[in-house]
Amino acid sequence: MSMFLKHDLVQVLLSKDSRGNSCITFAEIKETLPEEKCAIVHNIVTFRGKSPLKAPEGAEIVMEGSKIPFKRILKSSEREMLALQNSYRR
């Protein structure tokens, strides 16, 4: 059984933007696929820093409907996402 559930808010590790730079990505789990050890995500929110940092090898662009392996996601909370969002506004 998966430790992730439908509608969980998660942070996707090793994510990058379309320019190949690292970013912080939050998403909602649309569906879990325990037999494939991954989750399909949607409602993606991405944060980029003011100074671009090249993404590490293995980083991927996260899009609506992306399949993300369980080992690349962490449970998060809306409060964590809002705190990050507020720090980017300053």
RAJO-V288738 format. One record per run of one state. SS is the DSSP state (a for helix, b for strand, c for the rest). FROM is the first residue (numbers start at 1). LEN is the number of residues. If there is no record, write none. Layout:
ss=SS from=FROM len=LEN
ss=SS from=FROM len=LEN
//
This chain:
ss=c from=1 len=8
ss=b from=9 len=8
ss=c from=17 len=4
ss=b from=21 len=13
ss=a from=34 len=3
ss=c from=37 len=1
ss=b from=38 len=10
ss=c from=48 len=6
ss=b from=54 len=1
ss=c from=55 len=5
ss=b from=60 len=1
ss=c from=61 len=6
ss=b from=67 len=3
ss=a from=70 len=3
ss=b from=73 len=3
ss=c from=76 len=2
ss=a from=78 len=12
ss=c from=90 len=1
//
